[in-house]
């Protein structure tokens, strides 16, 4: 399976990770199960989402997914050693653009939810752990199950996802290579511009489909 296919599956996987009540600190595996089923049920029942309504899909992404993923940590990990070299303003811009990129990609992934089901593996962690991996798999009507693992970290607001593994490929590692290549070629500002340009194209495509 090529890297682009793995990345696509990883982003679809992340659509299952959206809704959490900050005041209720649940066990991470319980949280993954609850939010996964909520997002899937909403996507399957919403006729506008099933018909590809980009505004409704984007609303679902914005409300139930993006606020509950640790994008700053995800961006810092993807940027690797270059993150420390970036100014606070560059870090903020990079996180914003990366968040937007994932938002548009999540929107496309949600539109693909149909008859998938999730199976959850027992959590192997201590109650005192502040970082855990939750293992699941997506069962499809056709084809082999897609193995998924979520990395979560405990914060004052509860558990948050900061990475996903699909069939052995971690999402952060997938981006890390392309980020490093772009930074080596044109610096942090060049990476920010590349992500910004890509987001503008994606925004334009969504606007066209919404008409």
TORPA-4810 file (N, C-alpha, C, O; in nm, 3 decimals):
<nodes>
NODE_1_0.086_-0.120_0.000_0.000_0.000_0.000_0.088_0.124_0.000_0.177_0.136_0.084_X
NODE_2_0.065_0.219_-0.094_0.151_0.335_-0.101_0.117_0.436_0.007_0.014_0.426_0.073_X
NODE_3_0.207_0.534_0.024_0.196_0.628_0.135_0.070_0.715_0.126_0.014_0.754_0.228_X
NODE_4_0.026_0.746_0.002_-0.091_0.830_-0.013_-0.218_0.755_0.028_-0.310_0.814_0.085_X
NODE_5_-0.222_0.624_-0.002_-0.335_0.543_0.040_-0.340_0.533_0.191_-0.447_0.543_0.251_X
NODE_6_-0.224_0.513_0.254_-0.219_0.504_0.399_-0.263_0.635_0.463_-0.334_0.636_0.564_X
NODE_7_-0.218_0.747_0.404_-0.256_0.878_0.455_-0.406_0.898_0.446_-0.468_0.949_0.539_X
NODE_8_-0.465_0.860_0.333_-0.609_0.872_0.316_-0.684_0.793_0.422_-0.780_0.841_0.481_X
NODE_9_-0.638_0.669_0.447_-0.702_0.585_0.548_-0.685_0.646_0.687_-0.776_0.639_0.770_X
NODE_10_-0.569_0.705_0.712_-0.546_0.767_0.842_-0.641_0.882_0.867_-0.692_0.899_0.977_X
NODE_11_-0.664_0.961_0.763_-0.753_1.075_0.778_-0.898_1.031_0.795_-0.974_1.094_0.868_X
NODE_12_-0.936_0.923_0.726_-1.069_0.868_0.747_-1.081_0.819_0.890_-1.185_0.837_0.955_X
NODE_13_-0.975_0.758_0.939_-0.977_0.707_1.075_-1.001_0.819_1.175_-1.073_0.802_1.273_X
NODE_14_-0.939_0.933_1.149_-0.954_1.043_1.242_-1.095_1.101_1.246_-1.130_1.170_1.342_X
NODE_15_-1.175_1.077_1.147_-1.312_1.126_1.151_-1.393_1.055_1.258_-1.500_1.101_1.297_X
NODE_16_-1.342_0.942_1.305_-1.411_0.868_1.409_-1.379_0.923_1.548_-1.421_0.865_1.648_X
NODE_17_-1.306_1.032_1.555_-1.254_1.076_1.683_-1.293_1.219_1.715_-1.206_1.306_1.722_X
NODE_18_-1.420_1.246_1.734_-1.459_1.383_1.742_-1.522_1.442_1.862_-1.493_1.558_1.890_X
NODE_19_-1.605_1.377_1.937_-1.692_1.447_2.030_-1.657_1.411_2.174_-1.654_1.292_2.207_X
NODE_20_-1.630_1.508_2.260_-1.595_1.479_2.399_-1.644_1.591_2.489_-1.636_1.708_2.453_X
NODE_21_-1.694_1.555_2.606_-1.735_1.655_2.705_-1.616_1.681_2.795_-1.571_1.592_2.867_X
NODE_22_-1.565_1.805_2.792_-1.442_1.837_2.861_-1.452_1.813_3.012_-1.353_1.780_3.077_X
NODE_23_-1.572_1.830_3.067_-1.585_1.818_3.211_-1.585_1.673_3.259_-1.569_1.649_3.378_X
NODE_24_-1.601_1.577_3.169_-1.606_1.436_3.205_-1.479_1.368_3.155_-1.461_1.348_3.035_X
NODE_25_-1.390_1.333_3.250_-1.267_1.267_3.212_-1.292_1.117_3.210_-1.291_1.052_3.314_X
NODE_26_-1.313_1.063_3.091_-1.340_0.922_3.074_-1.210_0.847_3.049_-1.109_0.906_3.012_X
NODE_27_-1.213_0.717_3.069_-1.101_0.635_3.028_-1.083_0.651_2.878_-1.183_0.662_2.806_X
NODE_28_-0.960_0.654_2.828_-0.938_0.683_2.686_-1.006_0.586_2.591_-1.055_0.627_2.486_X
NODE_29_-1.012_0.457_2.627_-1.078_0.361_2.539_-1.228_0.380_2.538_-1.293_0.362_2.435_X
NODE_30_-1.284_0.416_2.653_-1.427_0.445_2.662_-1.460_0.569_2.579_-1.562_0.574_2.511_X
NODE_31_-1.373_0.668_2.586_-1.391_0.792_2.511_-1.390_0.764_2.360_-1.477_0.811_2.287_X
NODE_32_-1.290_0.687_2.314_-1.280_0.656_2.171_-1.406_0.586_2.123_-1.458_0.617_2.016_X
NODE_33_-1.455_0.491_2.202_-1.575_0.417_2.162_-1.696_0.509_2.153_-1.773_0.501_2.057_X
NODE_34_-1.715_0.594_2.251_-1.833_0.681_2.254_-1.831_0.783_2.140_-1.931_0.800_2.070_X
NODE_35_-1.719_0.849_2.122_-1.715_0.953_2.018_-1.717_0.891_1.878_-1.774_0.949_1.786_X
NODE_36_-1.656_0.775_1.862_-1.656_0.708_1.732_-1.798_0.676_1.688_-1.838_0.705_1.575_X
NODE_37_-1.874_0.617_1.778_-2.010_0.577_1.743_-2.100_0.698_1.723_-2.193_0.693_1.642_X
NODE_38_-2.074_0.805_1.797_-2.153_0.927_1.781_-2.131_0.989_1.643_-2.226_1.024_1.573_X
NODE_39_-2.004_1.002_1.605_-1.973_1.063_1.475_-2.024_0.976_1.360_-2.079_1.027_1.263_X
NODE_40_-2.005_0.845_1.372_-2.052_0.756_1.266_-2.203_0.758_1.253_-2.257_0.761_1.143_X
NODE_41_-2.272_0.757_1.369_-2.419_0.759_1.365_-2.471_0.888_1.304_-2.566_0.887_1.225_X
NODE_42_-2.407_1.001_1.339_-2.448_1.130_1.284_-2.428_1.134_1.134_-2.516_1.179_1.060_X
NODE_43_-2.313_1.086_1.088_-2.283_1.088_0.945_-2.378_0.999_0.866_-2.419_1.035_0.755_X
NODE_44_-2.413_0.883_0.922_-2.501_0.790_0.852_-2.645_0.840_0.847_-2.717_0.814_0.750_X
NODE_45_-2.688_0.912_0.954_-2.828_0.953_0.963_-2.857_1.087_0.895_-2.972_1.116_0.862_X
NODE_46_-2.756_1.167_0.874_-2.774_1.301_0.819_-2.780_1.294_0.666_-2.680_1.261_0.602_X
NODE_47_-2.895_1.323_0.609_-2.913_1.313_0.464_-2.824_1.413_0.389_-2.775_1.386_0.279_X
NODE_48_-2.804_1.530_0.451_-2.720_1.631_0.385_-2.576_1.582_0.374_-2.511_1.603_0.272_X
NODE_49_-2.527_1.517_0.479_-2.391_1.463_0.476_-2.380_1.352_0.373_-2.284_1.346_0.297_X
NODE_50_-2.479_1.264_0.371_-2.477_1.152_0.277_-2.484_1.199_0.132_-2.434_1.132_0.041_X
NODE_51_-2.546_1.314_0.110_-2.556_1.367_-0.026_-2.434_1.451_-0.064_-2.424_1.500_-0.177_X
NODE_52_-2.341_1.467_0.032_-2.218_1.539_0.002_-2.226_1.688_0.025_-2.146_1.762_-0.032_X
NODE_53_-2.320_1.736_0.108_-2.333_1.878_0.139_-2.208_1.925_0.214_-2.191_1.892_0.331_X
NODE_54_-2.121_1.999_0.147_-1.992_2.036_0.206_-2.006_2.126_0.329_-1.927_2.116_0.422_X
NODE_55_-2.108_2.215_0.329_-2.126_2.303_0.445_-2.163_2.222_0.569_-2.111_2.247_0.678_X
NODE_56_-2.254_2.126_0.552_-2.297_2.045_0.666_-2.182_1.955_0.715_-2.163_1.937_0.835_X
NODE_57_-2.108_1.900_0.621_-1.994_1.817_0.658_-1.890_1.899_0.734_-1.837_1.854_0.835_X
NODE_58_-1.863_2.018_0.684_-1.765_2.104_0.749_-1.811_2.144_0.889_-1.731_2.153_0.981_X
NODE_59_-1.942_2.166_0.904_-1.997_2.200_1.035_-1.976_2.085_1.134_-1.938_2.107_1.249_X
NODE_60_-2.001_1.963_1.088_-1.982_1.847_1.173_-1.836_1.832_1.214_-1.806_1.805_1.330_X
NODE_61_-1.747_1.851_1.119_-1.604_1.843_1.147_-1.564_1.947_1.250_-1.493_1.917_1.346_X
NODE_62_-1.609_2.070_1.229_-1.571_2.181_1.315_-1.623_2.163_1.458_-1.554_2.197_1.554_X
NODE_63_-1.745_2.110_1.470_-1.807_2.097_1.602_-1.762_1.973_1.678_-1.743_1.977_1.800_X
NODE_64_-1.746_1.862_1.607_-1.726_1.735_1.677_-1.588_1.674_1.667_-1.559_1.575_1.733_X
NODE_65_-1.502_1.733_1.584_-1.369_1.673_1.568_-1.257_1.770_1.606_-1.180_1.744_1.697_X
NODE_66_-1.250_1.881_1.536_-1.133_1.968_1.549_-1.105_2.018_1.691_-0.989_2.024_1.730_X
NODE_67_-1.206_2.053_1.770_-1.175_2.104_1.904_-1.113_2.000_1.996_-1.061_2.035_2.102_X
NODE_68_-1.117_1.874_1.960_-1.077_1.768_2.052_-0.955_1.690_2.003_-0.930_1.579_2.049_X
NODE_69_-0.882_1.748_1.910_-0.754_1.694_1.866_-0.647_1.797_1.904_-0.667_1.917_1.885_X
NODE_70_-0.534_1.750_1.959_-0.427_1.840_1.999_-0.343_1.876_1.876_-0.241_1.812_1.849_X
NODE_71_-0.387_1.978_1.804_-0.321_2.014_1.680_-0.184_2.076_1.701_-0.095_2.059_1.618_X
NODE_72_-0.166_2.147_1.811_-0.034_2.208_1.834_0.071_2.099_1.854_0.180_2.107_1.797_X
NODE_73_0.038_1.999_1.934_0.134_1.890_1.955_0.155_1.812_1.826_0.267_1.775_1.793_X
NODE_74_0.047_1.787_1.754_0.057_1.714_1.629_0.146_1.789_1.530_0.230_1.729_1.463_X
NODE_75_0.129_1.921_1.522_0.209_2.002_1.431_0.355_2.004_1.473_0.444_1.992_1.389_X
NODE_76_0.379_2.018_1.604_0.517_2.020_1.655_0.588_1.888_1.625_0.705_1.889_1.588_X
NODE_77_0.518_1.778_1.641_0.578_1.647_1.613_0.605_1.631_1.464_0.709_1.576_1.425_X
NODE_78_0.513_1.679_1.380_0.531_1.668_1.236_0.647_1.756_1.188_0.720_1.719_1.095_X
NODE_79_0.664_1.872_1.252_0.773_1.963_1.216_0.908_1.914_1.269_1.013_1.952_1.218_X
NODE_80_0.904_1.828_1.372_1.027_1.772_1.428_1.120_1.878_1.484_1.076_1.971_1.552_X
NODE_81_1.250_1.863_1.456_1.350_1.954_1.513_1.333_2.097_1.465_1.379_2.191_1.530_X
NODE_82_1.265_2.115_1.352_1.247_2.250_1.298_1.150_2.333_1.381_1.151_2.456_1.375_X
NODE_83_1.066_2.266_1.460_0.969_2.338_1.543_1.039_2.432_1.639_0.992_2.544_1.661_X
NODE_84_1.152_2.389_1.696_1.225_2.472_1.793_1.288_2.594_1.726_1.312_2.696_1.791_X
NODE_85_1.313_2.583_1.596_1.374_2.695_1.524_1.271_2.800_1.480_1.307_2.913_1.446_X
NODE_86_1.144_2.762_1.482_1.039_2.854_1.437_1.008_2.957_1.546_1.016_2.927_1.665_X
NODE_87_0.973_3.078_1.504_0.932_3.180_1.599_0.791_3.146_1.651_0.721_3.066_1.589_X
NODE_88_0.750_3.205_1.763_0.614_3.180_1.812_0.507_3.210_1.708_0.407_3.139_1.699_X
NODE_89_0.528_3.316_1.627_0.431_3.351_1.524_0.429_3.245_1.414_0.322_3.208_1.365_X
NODE_90_0.547_3.196_1.376_0.553_3.090_1.274_0.488_2.962_1.325_0.420_2.893_1.250_X
NODE_91_0.509_2.930_1.452_0.447_2.812_1.511_0.295_2.824_1.507_0.224_2.727_1.476_X
NODE_92_0.246_2.942_1.538_0.102_2.966_1.536_0.047_2.953_1.394_-0.056_2.888_1.373_X
NODE_93_0.114_3.014_1.297_0.068_3.007_1.158_0.071_2.864_1.105_-0.021_2.819_1.036_X
NODE_94_0.179_2.793_1.138_0.193_2.655_1.091_0.084_2.567_1.149_0.026_2.484_1.078_X
NODE_95_0.054_2.584_1.277_-0.052_2.506_1.342_-0.187_2.537_1.279_-0.267_2.447_1.256_X
NODE_96_-0.212_2.665_1.251_-0.339_2.706_1.191_-0.357_2.645_1.053_-0.464_2.593_1.021_X
NODE_97_-0.251_2.650_0.971_-0.261_2.597_0.835_-0.274_2.444_0.836_-0.347_2.387_0.755_X
NODE_98_-0.203_2.379_0.926_-0.210_2.233_0.934_-0.348_2.190_0.981_-0.404_2.091_0.932_X
NODE_99_-0.403_2.265_1.076_-0.538_2.237_1.125_-0.640_2.251_1.012_-0.729_2.167_0.998_X
NODE_100_-0.625_2.356_0.931_-0.716_2.377_0.819_-0.704_2.266_0.716_-0.805_2.218_0.663_X
NODE_101_-0.581_2.225_0.688_-0.559_2.117_0.592_-0.631_1.989_0.636_-0.699_1.924_0.556_X
NODE_102_-0.617_1.955_0.762_-0.683_1.836_0.813_-0.834_1.853_0.814_-0.907_1.756_0.792_X
NODE_103_-0.882_1.974_0.840_-1.026_1.998_0.840_-1.086_1.966_0.703_-1.188_1.898_0.694_X
NODE_104_-1.023_2.015_0.598_-1.075_1.990_0.463_-1.068_1.841_0.429_-1.159_1.786_0.366_X
NODE_105_-0.961_1.776_0.472_-0.947_1.634_0.442_-1.046_1.552_0.522_-1.102_1.455_0.471_X
NODE_106_-1.069_1.589_0.648_-1.170_1.521_0.730_-1.307_1.530_0.664_-1.385_1.435_0.664_X
NODE_107_-1.334_1.648_0.607_-1.464_1.668_0.543_-1.486_1.566_0.432_-1.595_1.510_0.419_X
NODE_108_-1.383_1.544_0.351_-1.394_1.446_0.245_-1.408_1.305_0.299_-1.480_1.224_0.242_X
NODE_109_-1.340_1.276_0.410_-1.347_1.142_0.469_-1.485_1.113_0.527_-1.535_1.001_0.514_X
NODE_110_-1.545_1.212_0.591_-1.677_1.191_0.652_-1.780_1.156_0.546_-1.870_1.075_0.570_X
NODE_111_-1.768_1.216_0.430_-1.864_1.188_0.322_-1.858_1.043_0.277_-1.949_0.996_0.211_X
NODE_112_-1.750_0.971_0.313_-1.734_0.832_0.271_-1.789_0.732_0.373_-1.789_0.612_0.346_X
NODE_113_-1.835_0.779_0.488_-1.887_0.688_0.590_-2.019_0.629_0.542_-2.113_0.702_0.510_X
NODE_114_-2.025_0.497_0.539_-2.147_0.428_0.496_-2.181_0.313_0.592_-2.256_0.331_0.688_X
NODE_115_-2.124_0.195_0.566_-2.160_0.075_0.642_-2.045_0.024_0.728_-2.048_-0.092_0.771_X
NODE_116_-1.946_0.106_0.754_-1.835_0.060_0.836_-1.879_0.041_0.982_-1.972_0.106_1.030_X
NODE_117_-1.810_-0.048_1.050_-1.830_-0.069_1.193_-1.694_-0.071_1.260_-1.591_-0.096_1.197_X
NODE_118_-1.696_-0.043_1.390_-1.570_-0.041_1.464_-1.565_-0.154_1.566_-1.666_-0.189_1.628_X
NODE_119_-1.447_-0.209_1.581_-1.423_-0.312_1.683_-1.312_-0.261_1.774_-1.213_-0.206_1.726_X
NODE_120_-1.330_-0.278_1.904_-1.239_-0.218_2.001_-1.159_-0.326_2.073_-1.212_-0.429_2.113_X
NODE_121_-1.029_-0.299_2.089_-0.941_-0.392_2.158_-0.926_-0.351_2.305_-0.939_-0.233_2.337_X
NODE_122_-0.899_-0.445_2.395_-0.879_-0.412_2.536_-0.762_-0.314_2.554_-0.659_-0.327_2.488_X
NODE_123_-0.781_-0.217_2.641_-0.676_-0.118_2.666_-0.570_-0.176_2.758_-0.601_-0.228_2.865_X
NODE_124_-0.446_-0.168_2.715_-0.334_-0.214_2.797_-0.262_-0.092_2.852_-0.168_-0.041_2.790_X
NODE_125_-0.307_-0.045_2.968_-0.250_0.075_3.027_-0.279_0.077_3.176_-0.370_0.011_3.224_X
NODE_126_-0.199_0.154_3.248_-0.219_0.172_3.392_-0.305_0.295_3.415_-0.299_0.390_3.337_X
NODE_127_-0.387_0.295_3.522_-0.470_0.413_3.551_-0.389_0.541_3.570_-0.443_0.651_3.554_X
NODE_128_-0.261_0.528_3.603_-0.177_0.646_3.626_-0.112_0.699_3.498_-0.051_0.805_3.500_X
NODE_129_-0.126_0.625_3.388_-0.064_0.669_3.263_-0.126_0.798_3.212_-0.248_0.818_3.221_X
NODE_130_-0.043_0.885_3.159_-0.092_1.010_3.100_-0.085_1.007_2.947_-0.134_1.098_2.880_X
NODE_131_-0.024_0.904_2.891_-0.022_0.883_2.746_-0.050_0.736_2.719_0.010_0.649_2.782_X
NODE_132_-0.140_0.709_2.627_-0.179_0.571_2.598_-0.200_0.551_2.449_-0.209_0.647_2.373_X
NODE_133_-0.207_0.425_2.409_-0.243_0.389_2.272_-0.369_0.303_2.280_-0.373_0.202_2.351_X
NODE_134_-0.472_0.343_2.207_-0.597_0.267_2.199_-0.603_0.201_2.063_-0.594_0.268_1.960_X
NODE_135_-0.619_0.069_2.062_-0.621_-0.008_1.938_-0.763_-0.045_1.898_-0.841_-0.095_1.980_X
NODE_136_-0.796_-0.021_1.772_-0.927_-0.057_1.718_-0.908_-0.108_1.575_-0.796_-0.111_1.523_X
NODE_137_-1.017_-0.149_1.513_-1.013_-0.179_1.371_-1.148_-0.147_1.309_-1.253_-0.161_1.372_X
NODE_138_-1.143_-0.105_1.183_-1.265_-0.074_1.108_-1.304_-0.197_1.028_-1.224_-0.250_0.951_X
NODE_139_-1.427_-0.243_1.047_-1.479_-0.357_0.972_-1.558_-0.305_0.854_-1.650_-0.225_0.870_X
NODE_140_-1.521_-0.350_0.734_-1.584_-0.304_0.611_-1.672_-0.414_0.552_-1.646_-0.533_0.572_X
NODE_141_-1.775_-0.375_0.478_-1.859_-0.476_0.412_-1.778_-0.565_0.318_-1.807_-0.683_0.303_X
NODE_142_-1.676_-0.506_0.256_-1.588_-0.581_0.167_-1.442_-0.549_0.202_-1.409_-0.436_0.238_X
NODE_143_-1.359_-0.648_0.191_-1.218_-0.625_0.218_-1.178_-0.658_0.361_-1.263_-0.685_0.446_X
NODE_144_-1.048_-0.655_0.385_-0.993_-0.685_0.516_-1.017_-0.569_0.613_-1.030_-0.455_0.570_X
NODE_145_-1.024_-0.599_0.744_-1.037_-0.491_0.843_-0.918_-0.396_0.837_-0.806_-0.436_0.806_X
NODE_146_-0.944_-0.270_0.867_-0.837_-0.170_0.870_-0.794_-0.153_1.015_-0.873_-0.110_1.100_X
NODE_147_-0.669_-0.186_1.044_-0.617_-0.177_1.180_-0.586_-0.030_1.214_-0.517_0.038_1.138_X
NODE_148_-0.638_0.017_1.328_-0.619_0.155_1.371_-0.567_0.161_1.513_-0.609_0.083_1.599_X
NODE_149_-0.476_0.252_1.539_-0.430_0.278_1.674_-0.428_0.428_1.696_-0.383_0.504_1.610_X
NODE_150_-0.476_0.471_1.812_-0.480_0.614_1.845_-0.383_0.643_1.958_-0.380_0.571_2.058_X
NODE_151_-0.305_0.746_1.943_-0.223_0.796_2.054_-0.299_0.910_2.121_-0.341_1.005_2.054_X
NODE_152_-0.316_0.901_2.250_-0.385_1.005_2.325_-0.300_1.049_2.443_-0.223_0.971_2.500_X
NODE_153_-0.313_1.176_2.480_-0.247_1.231_2.597_-0.351_1.296_2.687_-0.447_1.355_2.639_X
NODE_154_-0.331_1.284_2.816_-0.425_1.340_2.913_-0.393_1.487_2.937_-0.279_1.523_2.966_X
NODE_155_-0.495_1.571_2.925_-0.480_1.714_2.947_-0.581_1.757_3.054_-0.666_1.677_3.092_X
NODE_156_-0.574_1.883_3.102_-0.674_1.930_3.199_-0.816_1.921_3.146_-0.911_1.913_3.224_X
NODE_157_-0.832_1.922_3.013_-0.965_1.914_2.952_-1.005_1.770_2.919_-1.113_1.746_2.863_X
NODE_158_-0.920_1.675_2.954_-0.950_1.535_2.923_-0.851_1.480_2.821_-0.752_1.545_2.787_X
NODE_159_-0.878_1.359_2.773_-0.790_1.295_2.676_-0.806_1.357_2.537_-0.917_1.386_2.493_X
NODE_160_-0.692_1.377_2.471_-0.694_1.429_2.335_-0.606_1.346_2.243_-0.500_1.298_2.284_X
NODE_161_-0.650_1.329_2.121_-0.576_1.252_2.022_-0.469_1.340_1.960_-0.493_1.456_1.927_X
NODE_162_-0.347_1.283_1.944_-0.244_1.360_1.875_-0.174_1.279_1.766_-0.081_1.328_1.702_X
NODE_163_-0.217_1.155_1.744_-0.161_1.078_1.633_-0.248_0.956_1.609_-0.318_0.909_1.699_X
NODE_164_-0.243_0.903_1.487_-0.320_0.784_1.449_-0.231_0.695_1.365_-0.159_0.742_1.277_X
NODE_165_-0.238_0.565_1.391_-0.164_0.466_1.313_-0.262_0.385_1.230_-0.358_0.329_1.283_X
NODE_166_-0.238_0.380_1.099_-0.322_0.301_1.010_-0.234_0.199_0.938_-0.145_0.236_0.862_X
NODE_167_-0.259_0.071_0.964_-0.185_-0.037_0.898_-0.035_-0.018_0.912_0.041_-0.043_0.818_X
NODE_168_0.007_0.026_1.031_0.149_0.039_1.059_0.210_0.174_1.029_0.329_0.193_1.055_X
NODE_169_0.134_0.267_0.976_0.187_0.400_0.943_0.126_0.506_1.034_0.004_0.524_1.036_X
NODE_170_0.211_0.577_1.108_0.162_0.687_1.192_0.144_0.813_1.109_0.228_0.846_1.026_X
NODE_171_0.034_0.882_1.132_0.001_1.002_1.056_0.109_1.108_1.069_0.149_1.168_0.969_X
NODE_172_0.157_1.131_1.190_0.261_1.233_1.213_0.386_1.201_1.133_0.445_1.291_1.072_X
NODE_173_0.428_1.074_1.133_0.547_1.035_1.058_0.528_1.057_0.908_0.621_1.093_0.837_X
NODE_174_0.405_1.034_0.861_0.376_1.054_0.719_0.398_1.199_0.679_0.457_1.227_0.574_X
NODE_175_0.353_1.292_0.763_0.370_1.434_0.734_0.513_1.480_0.761_0.561_1.574_0.697_X
NODE_176_0.580_1.416_0.855_0.713_1.462_0.897_0.809_1.468_0.780_0.887_1.563_0.768_X
NODE_177_0.805_1.367_0.693_0.895_1.365_0.579_0.869_1.479_0.482_0.963_1.545_0.436_X
NODE_178_0.742_1.503_0.449_0.710_1.611_0.354_0.736_1.748_0.415_0.778_1.840_0.345_X
NODE_179_0.711_1.762_0.546_0.741_1.888_0.613_0.890_1.917_0.608_0.931_2.028_0.574_X
NODE_180_0.971_1.817_0.641_1.116_1.836_0.643_1.169_1.871_0.504_1.257_1.957_0.491_X
NODE_181_1.116_1.806_0.402_1.161_1.833_0.266_1.130_1.977_0.226_1.214_2.045_0.166_X
NODE_182_1.010_2.024_0.259_0.970_2.160_0.223_1.051_2.263_0.302_1.092_2.365_0.247_X
NODE_183_1.073_2.237_0.430_1.149_2.330_0.513_1.294_2.338_0.464_1.351_2.447_0.459_X
NODE_184_1.353_2.225_0.428_1.491_2.224_0.378_1.503_2.305_0.250_1.607_2.366_0.224_X
NODE_185_1.396_2.304_0.171_1.398_2.374_0.042_1.371_2.523_0.056_1.439_2.605_-0.006_X
NODE_186_1.272_2.559_0.138_1.232_2.701_0.144_1.202_2.753_0.284_1.143_2.860_0.299_X
NODE_187_1.242_2.680_0.386_1.228_2.730_0.522_1.087_2.714_0.579_0.996_2.665_0.512_X
NODE_188_1.071_2.755_0.704_0.942_2.745_0.772_0.836_2.827_0.698_0.723_2.781_0.680_X
NODE_189_0.873_2.947_0.655_0.778_3.031_0.583_0.734_2.965_0.452_0.619_2.980_0.409_X
NODE_190_0.826_2.893_0.389_0.791_2.823_0.266_0.689_2.713_0.291_0.598_2.693_0.211_X
NODE_191_0.705_2.641_0.402_0.608_2.537_0.437_0.473_2.598_0.467_0.370_2.546_0.425_X
NODE_192_0.473_2.709_0.540_0.347_2.777_0.572_0.276_2.819_0.443_0.155_2.800_0.429_X
NODE_193_0.352_2.875_0.350_0.294_2.919_0.222_0.238_2.799_0.143_0.130_2.807_0.086_X
NODE_194_0.313_2.689_0.141_0.267_2.569_0.070_0.135_2.519_0.126_0.043_2.487_0.051_X
NODE_195_0.126_2.513_0.259_0.002_2.468_0.322_-0.112_2.567_0.298_-0.226_2.527_0.275_X
NODE_196_-0.079_2.696_0.303_-0.180_2.799_0.280_-0.236_2.791_0.138_-0.358_2.799_0.118_X
NODE_197_-0.148_2.774_0.040_-0.192_2.763_-0.100_-0.281_2.641_-0.119_-0.382_2.647_-0.188_X
NODE_198_-0.242_2.530_-0.057_-0.321_2.407_-0.069_-0.458_2.426_-0.006_-0.559_2.379_-0.059_X
NODE_199_-0.462_2.496_0.109_-0.590_2.519_0.176_-0.682_2.609_0.094_-0.803_2.589_0.094_X
NODE_200_-0.624_2.707_0.025_-0.705_2.795_-0.059_-0.769_2.716_-0.173_-0.884_2.739_-0.208_X
NODE_201_-0.693_2.624_-0.232_-0.748_2.541_-0.339_-0.859_2.451_-0.287_-0.962_2.435_-0.353_X
NODE_202_-0.838_2.392_-0.170_-0.939_2.304_-0.111_-1.065_2.382_-0.075_-1.176_2.333_-0.092_X
NODE_203_-1.046_2.506_-0.025_-1.160_2.591_0.009_-1.240_2.624_-0.117_-1.363_2.625_-0.115_X
NODE_204_-1.169_2.651_-0.226_-1.237_2.680_-0.351_-1.315_2.561_-0.403_-1.426_2.576_-0.454_X
NODE_205_-1.257_2.442_-0.390_-1.325_2.321_-0.435_-1.451_2.296_-0.353_-1.554_2.257_-0.408_X
NODE_206_-1.442_2.318_-0.221_-1.560_2.299_-0.136_-1.668_2.399_-0.168_-1.787_2.366_-0.166_X
NODE_207_-1.627_2.523_-0.198_-1.726_2.627_-0.232_-1.801_2.590_-0.358_-1.921_2.616_-0.368_X
NODE_208_-1.732_2.531_-0.455_-1.797_2.492_-0.580_-1.897_2.379_-0.558_-2.007_2.381_-0.615_X
NODE_209_-1.860_2.281_-0.476_-1.951_2.169_-0.451_-2.069_2.209_-0.367_-2.173_2.143_-0.369_X
NODE_210_-2.056_2.319_-0.291_-2.165_2.363_-0.206_-2.274_2.435_-0.283_-2.386_2.450_-0.235_X
NODE_211_-2.241_2.479_-0.406_-2.340_2.555_-0.487_-2.444_2.461_-0.549_-2.534_2.506_-0.619_X
</nodes>
